[in-house]
Amino acid sequence: MSEQALSTPQTERSPLWYRLDRLRSSFAGSAVLGLLAIAALLGLWEWLATLYNVPLWLVPKPSNFLGRLVSDWQMIGGHAIATSITIVEGFALGVLIAVPLALAIAAIPALERGLYPVIVFLNIMPKTVIGPILIVWFGIGPLVAALIVFLMCFFPILVDAMSGFKAVDKRLFYISRTMGANEWQSFWKFRLPAAMPHIFSGMKIGVVKAVEGVIVAEFIASNRGLGFMVMQASAFMDISLMFAGLVAAAIVALFFNGAMSVAERVLMPWSRAGH
């Protein structure tokens, strides 16, 4: 009797907890919870800024810089599109070079011994130091910004792709050869799919580095984009526009992060089989 009485409330509560857990684990639920957390933070910020009468030139209220997103949406949107194009160019170049190079390094030990240390040395060099050199070579413009984005995202993609290609079970190669598969078929059927979780892991890190790199690149080597807009606003002490630019950059970062998650779900449907 007592056990039944104790188990009844748990049985009644379980559907609710199950729904909350499903909401939290789903993509839409995570987005809703994230938006609620951001709204709570901005509300607290607005309340404290009003309570202590913080001057606008020091720290603007969320209503100030969010209002600029609405009133200046054409200008901010144009710079955001320019920033997004630069990210796509640099990130795509990084993926197209890093993944084949990772395959070559993983397949040829001499390349790993000779080329990989050089790549590590070049990656250690600060990208803000390389920026002025690229400006001397190519001038100020979106090309230099795209090259800096490429340098920022190239190394994480390369390292994780190398790990993925090396992690493939060697016995699969023998099995595929006994079944008459050639090198291309072996690569397409099991080597690339087996390495894709590692490649996407590097791409997720790389796209974050790309967003960081594009803002820094536009500070020093571009005449358009959100980084350039923030620098122009700082020259005129337009603090609210500067914060609006930072919010727009965060929205761009969220967009690309979400795009990577969608691409992973589409290109790796087998990864959801256990969920």
VOPAGU-2260 file (C-alpha; in pm, 1 decimal, decimal comma):
REM VOPAGU-2260
SITE   aa  ch    i         X         Y         Z
SITE  MET   A    0       0,0       0,0       0,0
SITE  SER   A    1     269,9     245,6     100,1
SITE  GLU   A    2     482,6     157,7    -202,6
SITE  GLN   A    3     186,4     223,1    -433,0
SITE  ALA   A    4     117,1     554,0    -261,8
SITE  LEU   A    5     478,6     655,9    -302,1
SITE  SER   A    6     499,2     551,3    -665,6
SITE  THR   A    7     176,5     725,8    -772,7
SITE  PRO   A    8     304,8    1088,0    -756,4
SITE  GLN   A    9     620,1     985,9    -942,7
SITE  THR   A   10     407,2     827,2   -1214,2
SITE  GLU   A   11     194,7    1141,7   -1235,1
SITE  ARG   A   12     498,4    1368,5   -1259,8
SITE  SER   A   13     693,4    1164,4   -1510,6
SITE  PRO   A   14     508,9    1281,8   -1827,4
SITE  LEU   A   15     576,0    1645,7   -1737,7
SITE  TRP   A   16     944,0    1587,0   -1669,4
SITE  TYR   A   17     966,3    1383,9   -1988,1
SITE  ARG   A   18     818,6    1670,5   -2192,0
SITE  LEU   A   19    1053,0    1923,3   -2030,2
SITE  ASP   A   20    1350,8    1700,7   -2102,6
SITE  ARG   A   21    1240,5    1661,3   -2465,3
SITE  LEU   A   22    1195,3    2037,5   -2495,1
SITE  ARG   A   23    1540,5    2101,2   -2353,3
SITE  SER   A   24    1707,9    1845,2   -2581,1
SITE  SER   A   25    1532,5    1957,8   -2900,8
SITE  PHE   A   26    1672,7    2230,5   -3126,2
SITE  ALA   A   27    1365,8    2454,4   -3090,2
SITE  GLY   A   28    1361,3    2406,5   -2713,0
SITE  SER   A   29    1726,4    2501,8   -2682,5
SITE  ALA   A   30    1660,6    2812,9   -2892,2
SITE  VAL   A   31    1364,6    2913,8   -2674,1
SITE  LEU   A   32    1561,6    2865,5   -2352,6
SITE  GLY   A   33    1852,4    3063,6   -2497,8
SITE  LEU   A   34    1624,3    3351,0   -2600,3
SITE  LEU   A   35    1467,0    3356,9   -2254,0
SITE  ALA   A   36    1810,1    3373,1   -2089,5
SITE  ILE   A   37    1918,4    3658,0   -2320,3
SITE  ALA   A   38    1592,8    3846,7   -2255,2
SITE  ALA   A   39    1641,2    3810,8   -1878,8
SITE  LEU   A   40    1999,3    3938,6   -1904,7
SITE  LEU   A   41    1898,7    4238,3   -2116,6
SITE  GLY   A   42    1611,7    4317,8   -1881,2
SITE  LEU   A   43    1847,4    4314,8   -1583,0
SITE  TRP   A   44    2092,4    4534,0   -1776,1
SITE  GLU   A   45    1816,2    4785,0   -1861,2
SITE  TRP   A   46    1694,8    4796,4   -1501,6
SITE  LEU   A   47    2041,9    4849,3   -1351,1
SITE  ALA   A   48    2134,2    5115,9   -1609,6
SITE  THR   A   49    1811,6    5303,8   -1530,8
SITE  LEU   A   50    1847,8    5257,3   -1154,8
SITE  TYR   A   51    2202,5    5394,0   -1138,3
SITE  ASN   A   52    2151,3    5649,5   -1418,8
SITE  VAL   A   53    2449,8    5526,5   -1620,6
SITE  PRO   A   54    2538,4    5781,4   -1891,3
SITE  LEU   A   55    2484,2    5681,2   -2253,2
SITE  TRP   A   56    2842,5    5759,7   -2356,1
SITE  LEU   A   57    2971,5    5507,8   -2102,4
SITE  VAL   A   58    2735,8    5208,6   -2125,7
SITE  PRO   A   59    2417,7    5233,6   -2334,8
SITE  LYS   A   60    2094,2    5068,2   -2233,0
SITE  PRO   A   61    1971,2    4769,7   -2434,9
SITE  SER   A   62    1680,5    4984,2   -2552,6
SITE  ASN   A   63    1932,9    5226,3   -2703,6
SITE  PHE   A   64    2140,4    4985,4   -2910,9
SITE  LEU   A   65    1850,4    4752,9   -2992,8
SITE  GLY   A   66    1667,4    5060,2   -3118,6
SITE  ARG   A   67    1962,0    5132,2   -3347,5
SITE  LEU   A   68    1925,3    4783,8   -3494,3
SITE  VAL   A   69    1574,0    4888,2   -3602,5
SITE  SER   A   70    1638,2    5248,0   -3705,9
SITE  ASP   A   71    1965,4    5176,6   -3892,6
SITE  TRP   A   72    1876,5    4828,9   -4016,4
SITE  GLN   A   73    1968,4    4901,4   -4377,5
SITE  MET   A   74    2323,5    5012,3   -4294,0
SITE  ILE   A   75    2379,8    4739,3   -4032,3
SITE  GLY   A   76    2225,1    4475,5   -4257,8
SITE  GLY   A   77    2450,8    4573,0   -4547,5
SITE  HIS   A   78    2761,0    4544,6   -4330,6
SITE  ALA   A   79    2635,0    4215,0   -4185,7
SITE  ILE   A   80    2592,2    4071,9   -4537,8
SITE  ALA   A   81    2946,5    4183,9   -4626,6
SITE  THR   A   82    3079,0    4016,6   -4311,4
SITE  SER   A   83    2885,7    3697,9   -4389,0
SITE  ILE   A   84    3024,3    3683,9   -4743,7
SITE  THR   A   85    3378,4    3720,9   -4609,6
SITE  ILE   A   86    3317,6    3440,2   -4358,9
SITE  VAL   A   87    3182,8    3210,3   -4629,6
SITE  GLU   A   88    3479,4    3282,7   -4859,4
SITE  GLY   A   89    3746,3    3230,1   -4594,3
SITE  PHE   A   90    3577,4    2931,3   -4431,2
SITE  ALA   A   91    3510,4    2756,0   -4762,7
SITE  LEU   A   92    3873,4    2806,7   -4864,6
SITE  GLY   A   93    3985,3    2663,8   -4530,9
SITE  VAL   A   94    3768,5    2352,0   -4567,7
SITE  LEU   A   95    3866,4    2293,6   -4931,4
SITE  ILE   A   96    4238,0    2306,1   -4845,3
SITE  ALA   A   97    4242,2    2158,2   -4493,7
SITE  VAL   A   98    4043,3    1837,2   -4556,1
SITE  PRO   A   99    4239,0    1711,4   -4863,1
SITE  LEU   A  100    4565,7    1813,0   -4695,5
SITE  ALA   A  101    4465,6    1623,6   -4380,9
SITE  LEU   A  102    4395,4    1314,5   -4592,2
SITE  ALA   A  103    4735,0    1344,3   -4761,5
SITE  ILE   A  104    4918,6    1391,5   -4430,2
SITE  ALA   A  105    4735,1    1097,8   -4272,2
SITE  ALA   A  106    4811,9     874,0   -4572,2
SITE  ILE   A  107    5176,6     974,4   -4625,4
SITE  PRO   A  108    5390,9     962,6   -4306,8
SITE  ALA   A  109    5668,5    1166,3   -4472,6
SITE  LEU   A  110    5430,6    1462,0   -4508,6
SITE  GLU   A  111    5338,5    1445,5   -4140,9
SITE  ARG   A  112    5704,7    1449,0   -4039,2
SITE  GLY   A  113    5804,9    1723,4   -4281,0
SITE  LEU   A  114    5503,3    1945,4   -4348,6
SITE  TYR   A  115    5298,9    1933,7   -4028,7
SITE  PRO   A  116    5564,0    2105,3   -3807,0
SITE  VAL   A  117    5578,3    2391,7   -4058,7
SITE  ILE   A  118    5199,3    2429,2   -4044,5
SITE  VAL   A  119    5209,9    2431,6   -3663,1
SITE  PHE   A  120    5479,6    2701,1   -3669,9
SITE  LEU   A  121    5276,9    2917,9   -3906,9
SITE  ASN   A  122    4966,4    2872,4   -3691,8
SITE  ILE   A  123    5151,4    2998,2   -3382,9
SITE  MET   A  124    5218,2    3332,5   -3551,7
SITE  PRO   A  125    4961,4    3597,6   -3442,9
SITE  LYS   A  126    4714,7    3669,9   -3719,6
SITE  THR   A  127    4707,5    4040,7   -3629,2
SITE  VAL   A  128    5078,8    4049,5   -3718,7
SITE  ILE   A  129    5019,1    3872,9   -4049,4
SITE  GLY   A  130    4740,8    4120,3   -4132,0
SITE  PRO   A  131    4967,3    4421,4   -4204,8
SITE  ILE   A  132    5188,0    4201,2   -4425,1
SITE  LEU   A  133    4883,7    4095,4   -4626,6
SITE  ILE   A  134    4779,4    4461,5   -4655,2
SITE  VAL   A  135    5119,8    4542,9   -4807,3
SITE  TRP   A  136    5081,7    4257,3   -5054,6
SITE  PHE   A  137    4714,3    4289,2   -5149,2
SITE  GLY   A  138    4598,0    4627,7   -5018,9
SITE  ILE   A  139    4300,7    4703,4   -4795,0
SITE  GLY   A  140    3990,1    4516,7   -4900,5
SITE  PRO   A  141    3774,4    4207,1   -4855,9
SITE  LEU   A  142    4046,3    3978,3   -4999,0
SITE  VAL   A  143    4275,1    4038,5   -4702,1
SITE  ALA   A  144    3987,6    3988,1   -4459,0
SITE  ALA   A  145    3898,2    3656,6   -4627,7
SITE  LEU   A  146    4261,4    3541,7   -4607,5
SITE  ILE   A  147    4274,3    3621,0   -4235,4
SITE  VAL   A  148    3951,9    3425,5   -4184,3
SITE  PHE   A  149    4110,6    3136,7   -4375,4
SITE  LEU   A  150    4416,2    3143,7   -4149,8
SITE  MET   A  151    4197,2    3148,6   -3838,6
SITE  CYS   A  152    3984,0    2846,4   -3928,4
SITE  PHE   A  153    4232,9    2637,7   -4126,9
SITE  PHE   A  154    4429,2    2476,2   -3842,8
SITE  PRO   A  155    4137,9    2343,6   -3629,0
SITE  ILE   A  156    3980,9    2182,9   -3936,1
SITE  LEU   A  157    4314,6    2031,0   -4039,6
SITE  VAL   A  158    4390,7    1880,6   -3697,9
SITE  ASP   A  159    4047,8    1726,3   -3645,4
SITE  ALA   A  160    4029,9    1595,8   -4002,3
SITE  MET   A  161    4369,7    1429,7   -3956,0
SITE  SER   A  162    4244,0    1265,6   -3637,3
SITE  GLY   A  163    3934,4    1143,3   -3820,3
SITE  PHE   A  164    4124,3     989,0   -4110,5
SITE  LYS   A  165    4372,2     822,7   -3875,1
SITE  ALA   A  166    4094,2     679,6   -3657,9
SITE  VAL   A  167    3956,0     458,5   -3936,5
SITE  ASP   A  168    3997,2      89,9   -3855,1
SITE  LYS   A  169    4273,9     -54,7   -4074,7
SITE  ARG   A  170    4086,3    -382,0   -4108,6
SITE  LEU   A  171    3822,3    -203,8   -4316,9
SITE  PHE   A  172    4081,5    -146,8   -4589,8
SITE  TYR   A  173    4160,8    -517,0   -4610,3
SITE  ILE   A  174    3791,4    -606,9   -4616,1
SITE  SER   A  175    3719,0    -357,4   -4893,8
SITE  ARG   A  176    4008,8    -485,6   -5102,9
SITE  THR   A  177    3891,9    -845,4   -5071,7
SITE  MET   A  178    3550,0    -728,5   -5195,2
SITE  GLY   A  179    3708,5    -567,1   -5501,8
SITE  ALA   A  180    3672,0    -200,0   -5403,1
SITE  ASN   A  181    3921,7      47,6   -5546,2
SITE  GLU   A  182    4080,3     339,6   -5357,8
SITE  TRP   A  183    3806,4     587,8   -5451,4
SITE  GLN   A  184    3527,3     351,2   -5349,9
SITE  SER   A  185    3696,5     277,4   -5018,6
SITE  PHE   A  186    3736,3     648,3   -4953,0
SITE  TRP   A  187    3378,5     737,1   -5047,6
SITE  LYS   A  188    3203,8     443,0   -4882,2
SITE  PHE   A  189    3368,6     419,6   -4539,8
SITE  ARG   A  190    3679,8     633,6   -4493,1
SITE  LEU   A  191    3512,4     971,0   -4541,8
SITE  PRO   A  192    3192,2     878,8   -4348,7
SITE  ALA   A  193    3404,1     745,7   -4060,7
SITE  ALA   A  194    3606,6    1068,3   -4049,6
SITE  MET   A  195    3310,6    1306,4   -4086,2
SITE  PRO   A  196    3233,3    1337,6   -3710,5
SITE  HIS   A  197    3590,4    1458,3   -3654,9
SITE  ILE   A  198    3574,6    1685,2   -3959,5
SITE  PHE   A  199    3252,0    1845,9   -3842,1
SITE  SER   A  200    3399,9    1889,4   -3495,6
SITE  GLY   A  201    3686,9    2085,0   -3649,4
SITE  MET   A  202    3448,2    2279,9   -3871,1
SITE  LYS   A  203    3240,5    2384,7   -3569,9
SITE  ILE   A  204    3552,9    2517,4   -3400,4
SITE  GLY   A  205    3666,9    2669,6   -3727,8
SITE  VAL   A  206    3345,2    2861,7   -3790,4
SITE  VAL   A  207    3371,5    3019,0   -3443,1
SITE  LYS   A  208    3731,1    3115,2   -3518,5
SITE  ALA   A  209    3615,4    3249,6   -3855,0
SITE  VAL   A  210    3365,7    3485,9   -3691,9
SITE  GLU   A  211    3630,4    3603,4   -3445,5
SITE  GLY   A  212    3880,7    3648,2   -3724,6
SITE  VAL   A  213    3652,7    3840,4   -3959,3
SITE  ILE   A  214    3580,3    4110,4   -3700,0
SITE  VAL   A  215    3950,7    4155,9   -3625,8
SITE  ALA   A  216    4028,3    4151,3   -3997,3
SITE  GLU   A  217    3768,3    4418,9   -4069,6
SITE  PHE   A  218    3920,1    4634,6   -3797,0
SITE  ILE   A  219    4251,3    4654,8   -3980,6
SITE  ALA   A  220    4211,0    4537,2   -4338,6
SITE  SER   A  221    3867,5    4612,6   -4480,6
SITE  ASN   A  222    3651,3    4902,3   -4591,5
SITE  ARG   A  223    3319,8    4725,7   -4523,7
SITE  GLY   A  224    3165,9    4482,1   -4276,3
SITE  LEU   A  225    3057,6    4496,0   -3912,3
SITE  GLY   A  226    3413,0    4532,9   -3783,1
SITE  PHE   A  227    3467,5    4832,0   -4009,3
SITE  MET   A  228    3133,7    4979,7   -3898,7
SITE  VAL   A  229    3227,6    4942,8   -3530,8
SITE  MET   A  230    3560,6    5115,8   -3592,7
SITE  GLN   A  231    3385,4    5400,1   -3775,2
SITE  ALA   A  232    3136,2    5434,4   -3489,4
SITE  SER   A  233    3416,9    5446,7   -3232,4
SITE  ALA   A  234    3579,2    5732,2   -3422,7
SITE  PHE   A  235    3257,5    5933,6   -3373,2
SITE  MET   A  236    3200,4    5807,1   -3015,2
SITE  ASP   A  237    2871,5    5651,7   -3125,2
SITE  ILE   A  238    2855,3    5396,8   -2843,3
SITE  SER   A  239    2504,2    5275,6   -2917,0
SITE  LEU   A  240    2598,3    5194,4   -3279,3
SITE  MET   A  241    2908,2    5012,3   -3157,4
SITE  PHE   A  242    2696,8    4790,7   -2931,3
SITE  ALA   A  243    2446,5    4739,9   -3211,7
SITE  GLY   A  244    2734,0    4619,0   -3429,7
SITE  LEU   A  245    2841,0    4374,4   -3160,1
SITE  VAL   A  246    2485,4    4239,0   -3135,1
SITE  ALA   A  247    2470,3    4203,1   -3513,9
SITE  ALA   A  248    2802,6    4015,2   -3508,4
SITE  ALA   A  249    2663,9    3781,5   -3243,0
SITE  ILE   A  250    2355,5    3718,5   -3460,2
SITE  VAL   A  251    2581,0    3637,0   -3756,7
SITE  ALA   A  252    2779,8    3395,6   -3537,0
SITE  LEU   A  253    2461,2    3223,7   -3420,5
SITE  PHE   A  254    2343,0    3192,1   -3778,7
SITE  PHE   A  255    2661,1    3018,9   -3892,3
SITE  ASN   A  256    2670,0    2799,1   -3585,0
SITE  GLY   A  257    2312,1    2691,8   -3653,9
SITE  ALA   A  258    2395,6    2635,4   -4021,4
SITE  MET   A  259    2676,8    2400,5   -3917,2
SITE  SER   A  260    2438,9    2204,2   -3692,9
SITE  VAL   A  261    2185,7    2171,0   -3976,3
SITE  ALA   A  262    2457,9    2064,3   -4220,6
SITE  GLU   A  263    2577,2    1800,0   -3975,3
SITE  ARG   A  264    2225,0    1660,9   -3937,8
SITE  VAL   A  265    2172,8    1651,6   -4315,3
SITE  LEU   A  266    2511,8    1509,6   -4414,2
SITE  MET   A  267    2538,9    1264,6   -4122,7
SITE  PRO   A  268    2188,1    1120,0   -4076,4
SITE  TRP   A  269    2334,0     807,5   -3916,3
SITE  SER   A  270    2453,0    1014,2   -3618,4
SITE  ARG   A  271    2087,7    1054,1   -3508,8
SITE  ALA   A  272    2014,7     682,7   -3522,4
SITE  GLY   A  273    2087,2     636,8   -3152,7
SITE  HIS   A  274    1870,8     931,9   -3040,5
